[in-house]
Amino acid sequence: MFYYLLAPLGKNHIFFNLFNYISFRAAGAVVTALLIAFVAGPGIIRRLRAHKVGQVIRAEGPASHQAKRGTPTMGGLIILLATVIPTLLWARLDNRFVLVALLALLWMGGIGFVDDYLKIVQGKSRGLVAKWKLAGQCGFGLCLGLLLLARPVAPETILPATATTLPFFKYLVVNFAPLLFVLFVTLVITGSSNAVNLTDGLDGLAAGLAAVAALAFAVFAYLLGRVDLTEYLFLFHLPGAGELSIFCAALMGACLGFLWFNAHPAEVFMGDTGSLAIGGALGTVAIVLKAEFLLLIIGGVFAAEAMSVMMQTSVYRWRKRTRGKEYADAHRVFRMAPLHHHFEKLGWAETTVVTRFYIIGILCALVAFATLKVR
């Protein structure tokens, strides 16, 4: 909105030329997101507490988590609000990258909201039935894959519609068959959203890691949107991708603003409303930037958390079937999955786990930046 209202004034007043610069508008989006989170957060938390929208704690989880029972959840509403409004204010709304990312955030946030509502407000312990949740995630992935086939993000002369880039390689790409591409996009969307959802188990963990990932993707979106920088770094140029850095900056600011209330001891949890929205948005950003494999590096902690659950479940079922339940119970891969609970069971304090995972998340982002030159 600001771009359309204020950038034209640059012809008469040099100050307004700033609104033509993506870097300036991205900085504005971060500040706006932080302010919205700080202003709206306390009110949303009070309303959640008044309506007794409290977190349900699993009995088999770490004993220290029982004290969190009743802490307001569905705080992802703060993240949604603090991401959408700054994006609408600071980004160009005729940009496909931005519109698709916003749609992903709201779509996945809507699925998470329904799940939280059924689980917390209506008292249905399972929340939204898993198959319907998965159907919503896959549905968006299929729609996005088909959309990108019909309207590619880059001209065919630059990059095929069904191709994706590989980290550490200059112009080497993986080109999928159309059907496989749609299935690949669906896998990335569902995997990313569920990975962030699984990571959201400790105070501040998912929000802090999401802020790091959003910052990393903001930088990549800015670079991929500039012809001069892509030529220098031997990257594929994606016209219009730079605007996506404003969305990513807003998401980063929203996560940091939410972290103010979610840091240990948490005043509010994001719930599926926030975690599914963040995961879906990050997955979508990676897809439209043709950087799906880079998502595995930037979101290395998210990937590790998801893999720990898959390993724990798969090995347990196999051992239960072949060796019996008692053997399977006694020989689990991890003391508890997801991975952060395993370290809690080893005796690490919650804040220690979160801080160390932050460090690993930052290192993952730095490795991703290194791929720009190690090619």
DOZA-347936 format. One record per residue (C-alpha): chain; residue in one letter; x, y, z. Coordinates in Angstrom, 2 decimals, m for minus. Layout:
<sites>
+-----+------+---------+---------+---------+
! mol ! type !       X !       Y !       Z !
+-----+------+---------+---------+---------+
!   A !    A !       X !       Y !       Z !
...
+-----+------+---------+---------+---------+
</sites>
This chain:
<sites>
+-----+------+---------+---------+---------+
! mol ! type !       X !       Y !       Z !
+-----+------+---------+---------+---------+
!   A !    M !    0.00 !    0.00 !    0.00 !
!   A !    F !    2.76 !    2.45 !    0.93 !
!   A !    Y !    4.51 !    1.71 !   m2.36 !
!   A !    Y !    1.49 !    2.82 !   m4.40 !
!   A !    L !    0.71 !    5.83 !   m2.23 !
!   A !    L !    4.16 !    7.22 !   m1.48 !
!   A !    A !    6.61 !    6.05 !   m4.15 !
!   A !    P !    5.04 !    8.28 !   m6.86 !
!   A !    L !    5.70 !   11.30 !   m4.62 !
!   A !    G !    9.42 !   10.72 !   m5.17 !
!   A !    K !    9.17 !   12.81 !   m8.33 !
!   A !    N !    8.64 !   15.89 !   m6.17 !
!   A !    H !   10.23 !   14.95 !   m2.84 !
!   A !    I !   13.45 !   12.91 !   m2.81 !
!   A !    F !   12.64 !   11.33 !    0.56 !
!   A !    F !    9.80 !    9.30 !   m0.95 !
!   A !    N !   12.22 !    7.64 !   m3.36 !
!   A !    L !   13.08 !    5.38 !   m0.42 !
!   A !    F !    9.79 !    3.54 !   m1.01 !
!   A !    N !   11.12 !    2.31 !   m4.34 !
!   A !    Y !   13.83 !    0.34 !   m2.52 !
!   A !    I !   13.01 !   m3.17 !   m1.39 !
!   A !    S !   15.61 !   m2.99 !    1.38 !
!   A !    F !   13.92 !    0.05 !    2.92 !
!   A !    R !   10.46 !   m1.48 !    2.73 !
!   A !    A !   11.74 !   m4.77 !    4.19 !
!   A !    A !   13.18 !   m2.87 !    7.15 !
!   A !    G !    9.86 !   m1.08 !    7.53 !
!   A !    A !    8.04 !   m4.42 !    7.50 !
!   A !    V !   10.24 !   m5.77 !   10.32 !
!   A !    V !    9.64 !   m2.74 !   12.53 !
!   A !    T !    5.91 !   m2.72 !   11.78 !
!   A !    A !    5.61 !   m6.43 !   12.57 !
!   A !    L !    7.40 !   m5.97 !   15.88 !
!   A !    L !    5.17 !   m3.04 !   16.84 !
!   A !    I !    1.98 !   m4.91 !   15.95 !
!   A !    A !    3.09 !   m7.94 !   17.97 !
!   A !    F !    3.99 !   m5.78 !   20.97 !
!   A !    V !    0.72 !   m3.81 !   20.81 !
!   A !    A !   m1.72 !   m6.57 !   19.90 !
!   A !    G !   m0.02 !   m9.40 !   21.80 !
!   A !    P !   m1.13 !   m8.56 !   25.36 !
!   A !    G !   m4.75 !   m8.08 !   24.27 !
!   A !    I !   m4.86 !  m11.37 !   22.39 !
!   A !    I !   m3.29 !  m13.19 !   25.35 !
!   A !    R !   m5.85 !  m11.68 !   27.74 !
!   A !    R !   m8.72 !  m12.80 !   25.50 !
!   A !    L !   m7.32 !  m16.30 !   25.17 !
!   A !    R !   m6.91 !  m16.51 !   28.94 !
!   A !    A !  m10.42 !  m15.14 !   29.52 !
!   A !    H !  m11.89 !  m17.79 !   27.22 !
!   A !    K !   m9.74 !  m20.44 !   28.95 !
!   A !    V !   m7.99 !  m21.45 !   25.74 !
!   A !    G !   m5.28 !  m23.33 !   27.65 !
!   A !    Q !   m2.63 !  m25.76 !   26.50 !
!   A !    V !   m3.17 !  m29.48 !   27.03 !
!   A !    I !    0.02 !  m31.21 !   28.26 !
!   A !    R !    0.69 !  m34.85 !   27.44 !
!   A !    A !    0.99 !  m37.06 !   30.53 !
!   A !    E !    3.94 !  m38.97 !   29.01 !
!   A !    G !    5.96 !  m35.79 !   28.44 !
!   A !    P !    8.70 !  m34.42 !   30.69 !
!   A !    A !    7.44 !  m33.84 !   34.24 !
!   A !    S !    8.59 !  m30.21 !   34.17 !
!   A !    H !    6.02 !  m29.47 !   31.44 !
!   A !    Q !    3.06 !  m30.17 !   33.71 !
!   A !    A !    3.46 !  m26.68 !   35.16 !
!   A !    K !    2.58 !  m25.28 !   31.72 !
!   A !    R !   m0.91 !  m26.77 !   31.78 !
!   A !    G !   m3.47 !  m24.06 !   31.10 !
!   A !    T !   m1.05 !  m21.59 !   29.49 !
!   A !    P !   m2.95 !  m19.80 !   26.69 !
!   A !    T !   m2.42 !  m21.28 !   23.25 !
!   A !    M !   m3.50 !  m20.28 !   19.71 !
!   A !    G !   m1.03 !  m17.40 !   20.08 !
!   A !    G !   m0.20 !  m17.97 !   16.43 !
!   A !    L !   m2.91 !  m15.38 !   15.82 !
!   A !    I !   m0.31 !  m12.80 !   16.88 !
!   A !    I !    2.10 !  m14.10 !   14.23 !
!   A !    L !   m0.56 !  m14.10 !   11.52 !
!   A !    L !   m1.64 !  m10.56 !   12.35 !
!   A !    A !    1.92 !   m9.25 !   12.60 !
!   A !    T !    2.89 !  m10.83 !    9.27 !
!   A !    V !   m0.12 !  m10.08 !    7.10 !
!   A !    I !   m0.60 !   m6.40 !    7.98 !
!   A !    P !    3.05 !   m5.31 !    7.41 !
!   A !    T !    3.15 !   m7.29 !    4.15 !
!   A !    L !    0.00 !   m5.54 !    2.91 !
!   A !    L !    1.43 !   m2.17 !    3.95 !
!   A !    W !    4.98 !   m2.46 !    2.60 !
!   A !    A !    4.98 !   m4.99 !   m0.27 !
!   A !    R !    3.73 !   m4.62 !   m3.83 !
!   A !    L !    0.40 !   m6.42 !   m3.97 !
!   A !    D !    0.63 !   m7.16 !   m7.70 !
!   A !    N !    3.55 !   m9.52 !   m7.04 !
!   A !    R !    2.76 !  m13.23 !   m7.43 !
!   A !    F !    5.49 !  m14.31 !   m5.03 !
!   A !    V !    4.00 !  m12.24 !   m2.22 !
!   A !    L !    0.40 !  m13.24 !   m2.90 !
!   A !    V !    1.21 !  m16.96 !   m2.94 !
!   A !    A !    3.21 !  m16.68 !    0.29 !
!   A !    L !    0.36 !  m14.82 !    2.01 !
!   A !    L !   m2.13 !  m17.41 !    0.82 !
!   A !    A !    0.05 !  m20.22 !    2.18 !
!   A !    L !    0.35 !  m18.50 !    5.57 !
!   A !    L !   m3.41 !  m17.97 !    5.85 !
!   A !    W !   m4.37 !  m21.38 !    4.46 !
!   A !    M !   m2.12 !  m23.31 !    6.83 !
!   A !    G !   m2.95 !  m20.97 !    9.68 !
!   A !    G !   m6.63 !  m21.67 !    9.05 !
!   A !    I !   m6.06 !  m25.43 !    9.26 !
!   A !    G !   m4.12 !  m24.96 !   12.49 !
!   A !    F !   m6.82 !  m22.67 !   13.91 !
!   A !    V !   m9.53 !  m25.28 !   13.29 !
!   A !    D !   m7.35 !  m27.95 !   14.90 !
!   A !    D !   m6.66 !  m25.78 !   17.96 !
!   A !    Y !  m10.29 !  m24.74 !   18.24 !
!   A !    L !  m11.58 !  m28.31 !   18.18 !
!   A !    K !   m8.88 !  m29.46 !   20.59 !
!   A !    I !   m8.97 !  m26.63 !   23.13 !
!   A !    V !  m12.34 !  m24.90 !   22.91 !
!   A !    Q !  m14.58 !  m27.87 !   22.10 !
!   A !    G !  m12.52 !  m30.33 !   24.14 !
!   A !    K !  m11.90 !  m32.87 !   21.37 !
!   A !    S !   m8.57 !  m34.37 !   22.42 !
!   A !    R !   m7.56 !  m35.34 !   18.88 !
!   A !    G !   m8.44 !  m31.95 !   17.43 !
!   A !    L !   m8.91 !  m31.98 !   13.68 !
!   A !    V !   m8.84 !  m35.58 !   12.45 !
!   A !    A !   m5.37 !  m36.30 !   11.04 !
!   A !    K !   m6.63 !  m37.30 !    7.61 !
!   A !    W !   m8.51 !  m34.02 !    7.21 !
!   A !    K !   m5.52 !  m32.01 !    8.37 !
!   A !    L !   m3.32 !  m33.85 !    5.88 !
!   A !    A !   m5.94 !  m33.35 !    3.18 !
!   A !    G !   m5.84 !  m29.60 !    3.74 !
!   A !    Q !   m2.05 !  m29.53 !    3.56 !
!   A !    C !   m1.88 !  m31.76 !    0.48 !
!   A !    G !   m4.69 !  m29.81 !   m1.16 !
!   A !    F !   m2.72 !  m26.60 !   m0.96 !
!   A !    G !    0.43 !  m28.35 !   m2.19 !
!   A !    L !   m1.39 !  m29.79 !   m5.21 !
!   A !    C !   m2.93 !  m26.41 !   m6.06 !
!   A !    L !    0.43 !  m24.67 !   m5.76 !
!   A !    G !    2.16 !  m27.29 !   m7.91 !
!   A !    L !   m0.47 !  m26.98 !  m10.64 !
!   A !    L !   m0.32 !  m23.19 !  m10.47 !
!   A !    L !    3.45 !  m23.19 !  m10.92 !
!   A !    L !    3.07 !  m25.50 !  m13.93 !
!   A !    A !    0.52 !  m23.16 !  m15.52 !
!   A !    R !    2.33 !  m19.94 !  m14.59 !
!   A !    P !    6.06 !  m20.54 !  m13.99 !
!   A !    V !    7.94 !  m18.15 !  m11.71 !
!   A !    A !   10.78 !  m17.79 !  m14.23 !
!   A !    P !   10.86 !  m17.69 !  m18.05 !
!   A !    E !   11.61 !  m21.06 !  m19.68 !
!   A !    T !   14.80 !  m19.52 !  m21.11 !
!   A !    I !   16.08 !  m19.11 !  m17.55 !
!   A !    L !   14.72 !  m22.13 !  m15.70 !
!   A !    P !   12.16 !  m24.83 !  m16.58 !
!   A !    A !    8.89 !  m24.67 !  m14.66 !
!   A !    T !    9.43 !  m28.15 !  m13.22 !
!   A !    A !   13.07 !  m27.62 !  m12.20 !
!   A !    T !   14.66 !  m26.88 !   m8.86 !
!   A !    T !   18.19 !  m25.77 !   m8.04 !
!   A !    L !   20.78 !  m27.60 !   m5.97 !
!   A !    P !   22.92 !  m25.96 !   m3.27 !
!   A !    F !   26.70 !  m25.86 !   m3.87 !
!   A !    F !   26.23 !  m26.09 !   m7.68 !
!   A !    K !   26.17 !  m23.14 !  m10.09 !
!   A !    Y !   23.74 !  m24.10 !  m12.82 !
!   A !    L !   22.98 !  m27.74 !  m12.05 !
!   A !    V !   19.24 !  m28.35 !  m11.63 !
!   A !    V !   16.90 !  m31.25 !  m11.02 !
!   A !    N !   14.13 !  m31.30 !  m13.63 !
!   A !    F !   11.05 !  m33.30 !  m12.67 !
!   A !    A !    8.33 !  m34.73 !  m14.85 !
!   A !    P !    5.17 !  m32.58 !  m14.43 !
!   A !    L !    3.35 !  m35.11 !  m12.22 !
!   A !    L !    6.43 !  m35.71 !  m10.08 !
!   A !    F !    6.90 !  m31.96 !   m9.73 !
!   A !    V !    3.39 !  m31.52 !   m8.34 !
!   A !    L !    3.94 !  m34.40 !   m5.93 !
!   A !    F !    7.32 !  m32.94 !   m4.92 !
!   A !    V !    5.74 !  m29.55 !   m4.17 !
!   A !    T !    3.05 !  m31.26 !   m2.10 !
!   A !    L !    5.69 !  m33.20 !   m0.16 !
!   A !    V !    7.65 !  m30.02 !    0.60 !
!   A !    I !    4.54 !  m28.18 !    1.82 !
!   A !    T !    3.30 !  m30.98 !    4.07 !
!   A !    G !    6.79 !  m31.83 !    5.31 !
!   A !    S !    7.68 !  m28.23 !    6.13 !
!   A !    S !    4.44 !  m27.43 !    7.94 !
!   A !    N !    4.53 !  m30.62 !   10.00 !
!   A !    A !    8.24 !  m30.21 !   10.80 !
!   A !    V !    7.68 !  m26.79 !   12.38 !
!   A !    N !    4.62 !  m28.17 !   14.17 !
!   A !    L !    6.72 !  m30.97 !   15.70 !
!   A !    T !    9.43 !  m28.49 !   16.75 !
!   A !    D !    6.94 !  m26.36 !   18.68 !
!   A !    G !    7.35 !  m28.13 !   22.01 !
!   A !    L !    9.57 !  m25.88 !   24.12 !
!   A !    D !    9.22 !  m22.22 !   25.09 !
!   A !    G !   10.54 !  m20.06 !   22.26 !
!   A !    L !   12.05 !  m22.90 !   20.24 !
!   A !    A !    9.96 !  m22.83 !   17.06 !
!   A !    A !    9.55 !  m19.03 !   17.05 !
!   A !    G !   13.28 !  m18.33 !   17.35 !
!   A !    L !   14.27 !  m20.88 !   14.72 !
!   A !    A !   11.55 !  m19.61 !   12.38 !
!   A !    A !   12.89 !  m16.06 !   12.73 !
!   A !    V !   16.37 !  m17.25 !   11.70 !
!   A !    A !   14.96 !  m19.18 !    8.72 !
!   A !    A !   12.81 !  m16.23 !    7.61 !
!   A !    L !   15.83 !  m13.92 !    7.71 !
!   A !    A !   17.86 !  m16.35 !    5.62 !
!   A !    F !   15.14 !  m16.62 !    3.00 !
!   A !    A !   14.71 !  m12.83 !    2.97 !
!   A !    V !   18.36 !  m12.52 !    1.95 !
!   A !    F !   18.05 !  m15.20 !   m0.75 !
!   A !    A !   14.85 !  m13.66 !   m2.12 !
!   A !    Y !   16.54 !  m10.27 !   m2.37 !
!   A !    L !   19.57 !  m11.73 !   m4.14 !
!   A !    L !   17.54 !  m13.81 !   m6.59 !
!   A !    G !   15.45 !  m10.78 !   m7.52 !
!   A !    R !   18.44 !   m8.69 !   m8.65 !
!   A !    V !   20.02 !   m9.22 !  m12.06 !
!   A !    D !   23.43 !   m7.82 !  m11.08 !
!   A !    L !   23.80 !   m9.98 !   m7.96 !
!   A !    T !   22.62 !  m13.17 !   m9.65 !
!   A !    E !   25.16 !  m12.66 !  m12.43 !
!   A !    Y !   27.93 !  m12.10 !   m9.91 !
!   A !    L !   26.97 !  m15.09 !   m7.75 !
!   A !    F !   26.07 !  m17.40 !  m10.67 !
!   A !    L !   22.45 !  m17.76 !   m9.56 !
!   A !    F !   19.29 !  m18.04 !  m11.59 !
!   A !    H !   17.51 !  m14.70 !  m11.77 !
!   A !    L !   13.85 !  m14.78 !  m10.73 !
!   A !    P !   12.17 !  m11.51 !  m11.79 !
!   A !    G !   10.01 !  m10.15 !   m8.97 !
!   A !    A !   11.42 !  m12.44 !   m6.29 !
!   A !    G !   12.89 !   m9.49 !   m4.41 !
!   A !    E !    9.45 !   m8.45 !   m3.15 !
!   A !    L !    9.26 !  m11.75 !   m1.30 !
!   A !    S !   12.01 !  m10.52 !    1.02 !
!   A !    I !    9.45 !   m8.07 !    2.44 !
!   A !    F !    7.11 !  m10.93 !    3.35 !
!   A !    C !   10.01 !  m12.87 !    4.88 !
!   A !    A !   11.11 !   m9.80 !    6.82 !
!   A !    A !    7.57 !   m9.34 !    8.15 !
!   A !    L !    7.48 !  m13.02 !    9.17 !
!   A !    M !   10.80 !  m12.64 !   10.94 !
!   A !    G !    9.59 !   m9.56 !   12.82 !
!   A !    A !    6.34 !  m11.33 !   13.75 !
!   A !    C !    8.23 !  m14.33 !   15.13 !
!   A !    L !   10.56 !  m12.10 !   17.13 !
!   A !    G !    7.62 !  m10.11 !   18.46 !
!   A !    F !    5.85 !  m13.32 !   19.44 !
!   A !    L !    9.05 !  m14.58 !   21.06 !
!   A !    W !    8.79 !  m11.66 !   23.48 !
!   A !    F !    5.76 !  m13.39 !   25.02 !
!   A !    N !    6.78 !  m16.98 !   24.23 !
!   A !    A !   10.26 !  m16.93 !   25.83 !
!   A !    H !   10.67 !  m19.08 !   28.93 !
!   A !    P !    8.52 !  m19.05 !   30.99 !
!   A !    A !    6.02 !  m18.65 !   28.16 !
!   A !    E !    2.95 !  m16.45 !   28.57 !
!   A !    V !    1.42 !  m17.96 !   25.43 !
!   A !    F !    2.00 !  m20.80 !   22.96 !
!   A !    M !    1.59 !  m20.47 !   19.21 !
!   A !    G !   m0.34 !  m23.72 !   18.84 !
!   A !    D !   m1.00 !  m25.29 !   15.45 !
!   A !    T !   m2.37 !  m21.92 !   14.35 !
!   A !    G !    1.15 !  m20.54 !   14.32 !
!   A !    S !    3.33 !  m23.58 !   13.68 !
!   A !    L !    1.44 !  m24.86 !   10.62 !
!   A !    A !    1.26 !  m21.32 !    9.22 !
!   A !    I !    4.99 !  m20.72 !    9.63 !
!   A !    G !    5.92 !  m24.12 !    8.19 !
!   A !    G !    3.60 !  m23.71 !    5.23 !
!   A !    A !    4.92 !  m20.21 !    4.53 !
!   A !    L !    8.59 !  m21.27 !    4.70 !
!   A !    G !    7.91 !  m24.26 !    2.45 !
!   A !    T !    6.09 !  m22.08 !   m0.07 !
!   A !    V !    8.88 !  m19.50 !   m0.08 !
!   A !    A !   11.43 !  m22.24 !   m0.76 !
!   A !    I !    9.29 !  m23.63 !   m3.61 !
!   A !    V !    8.73 !  m20.35 !   m5.44 !
!   A !    L !   12.43 !  m19.48 !   m5.05 !
!   A !    K !   13.33 !  m22.88 !   m6.55 !
!   A !    A !   15.29 !  m23.57 !   m3.36 !
!   A !    E !   13.52 !  m26.60 !   m1.92 !
!   A !    F !   16.76 !  m28.42 !   m1.12 !
!   A !    L !   18.14 !  m25.26 !    0.48 !
!   A !    L !   15.20 !  m25.47 !    2.89 !
!   A !    L !   16.75 !  m28.65 !    4.30 !
!   A !    I !   19.87 !  m26.65 !    5.19 !
!   A !    I !   18.24 !  m23.46 !    6.46 !
!   A !    G !   15.65 !  m25.46 !    8.38 !
!   A !    G !   18.11 !  m28.12 !    9.49 !
!   A !    V !   16.75 !  m28.25 !   13.04 !
!   A !    F !   13.17 !  m28.54 !   11.78 !
!   A !    A !   14.24 !  m31.39 !    9.50 !
!   A !    A !   16.06 !  m33.15 !   12.35 !
!   A !    E !   13.00 !  m32.89 !   14.60 !
!   A !    A !   10.77 !  m34.41 !   11.92 !
!   A !    M !   13.27 !  m37.17 !   11.15 !
!   A !    S !   13.53 !  m38.08 !   14.84 !
!   A !    V !    9.78 !  m38.70 !   14.98 !
!   A !    M !    9.84 !  m40.73 !   11.75 !
!   A !    M !   12.76 !  m42.84 !   12.99 !
!   A !    Q !   11.25 !  m43.36 !   16.43 !
!   A !    T !    7.88 !  m44.42 !   15.02 !
!   A !    S !    9.24 !  m46.62 !   12.21 !
!   A !    V !   11.80 !  m48.48 !   14.32 !
!   A !    Y !    9.33 !  m48.96 !   17.19 !
!   A !    R !    6.71 !  m50.47 !   14.89 !
!   A !    W !    9.25 !  m52.74 !   13.22 !
!   A !    R !   10.67 !  m53.97 !   16.53 !
!   A !    K !    7.18 !  m54.44 !   17.99 !
!   A !    R !    6.18 !  m56.55 !   15.00 !
!   A !    T !    9.37 !  m58.63 !   14.92 !
!   A !    R !   10.50 !  m58.79 !   18.57 !
!   A !    G !    7.42 !  m57.93 !   20.64 !
!   A !    K !    6.11 !  m54.88 !   22.50 !
!   A !    E !    8.33 !  m55.26 !   25.58 !
!   A !    Y !   11.49 !  m55.33 !   23.45 !
!   A !    A !   10.29 !  m52.34 !   21.39 !
!   A !    D !    9.52 !  m50.33 !   24.55 !
!   A !    A !   12.98 !  m51.04 !   25.96 !
!   A !    H !   14.96 !  m50.35 !   22.78 !
!   A !    R !   13.70 !  m47.04 !   21.42 !
!   A !    V !   15.97 !  m44.95 !   19.21 !
!   A !    F !   15.40 !  m41.85 !   21.34 !
!   A !    R !   14.27 !  m41.56 !   24.92 !
!   A !    M !   11.41 !  m39.47 !   23.60 !
!   A !    A !   10.58 !  m37.86 !   20.27 !
!   A !    P !   10.67 !  m35.18 !   18.91 !
!   A !    L !   14.38 !  m34.64 !   19.38 !
!   A !    H !   14.17 !  m31.76 !   21.86 !
!   A !    H !   12.38 !  m34.02 !   24.36 !
!   A !    H !   15.17 !  m36.59 !   24.02 !
!   A !    F !   17.68 !  m34.06 !   25.35 !
!   A !    E !   15.31 !  m33.06 !   28.12 !
!   A !    K !   15.15 !  m36.72 !   29.14 !
!   A !    L !   18.96 !  m36.73 !   29.19 !
!   A !    G !   18.85 !  m34.02 !   31.86 !
!   A !    W !   19.29 !  m30.84 !   29.83 !
!   A !    A !   17.32 !  m27.86 !   31.12 !
!   A !    E !   14.65 !  m26.54 !   28.75 !
!   A !    T !   16.46 !  m23.23 !   28.27 !
!   A !    T !   19.69 !  m25.09 !   27.51 !
!   A !    V !   18.03 !  m27.14 !   24.78 !
!   A !    V !   16.47 !  m24.04 !   23.24 !
!   A !    T !   19.68 !  m22.02 !   23.30 !
!   A !    R !   21.76 !  m24.81 !   21.79 !
!   A !    F !   19.17 !  m25.45 !   19.08 !
!   A !    Y !   19.24 !  m21.71 !   18.33 !
!   A !    I !   23.00 !  m21.95 !   17.84 !
!   A !    I !   22.58 !  m24.91 !   15.50 !
!   A !    G !   19.85 !  m23.05 !   13.60 !
!   A !    I !   22.13 !  m20.03 !   13.11 !
!   A !    L !   24.94 !  m22.32 !   11.95 !
!   A !    C !   22.56 !  m23.90 !    9.44 !
!   A !    A !   21.71 !  m20.45 !    8.07 !
!   A !    L !   25.42 !  m19.62 !    7.79 !
!   A !    V !   26.03 !  m22.84 !    5.88 !
!   A !    A !   23.22 !  m21.85 !    3.53 !
!   A !    F !   24.86 !  m18.46 !    2.95 !
!   A !    A !   28.15 !  m20.25 !    2.29 !
!   A !    T !   26.53 !  m22.03 !   m0.65 !
!   A !    L !   26.51 !  m18.68 !   m2.43 !
!   A !    K !   30.29 !  m18.79 !   m2.82 !
!   A !    V !   31.14 !  m22.48 !   m2.35 !
!   A !    R !   29.86 !  m23.46 !   m5.78 !
+-----+------+---------+---------+---------+
</sites>
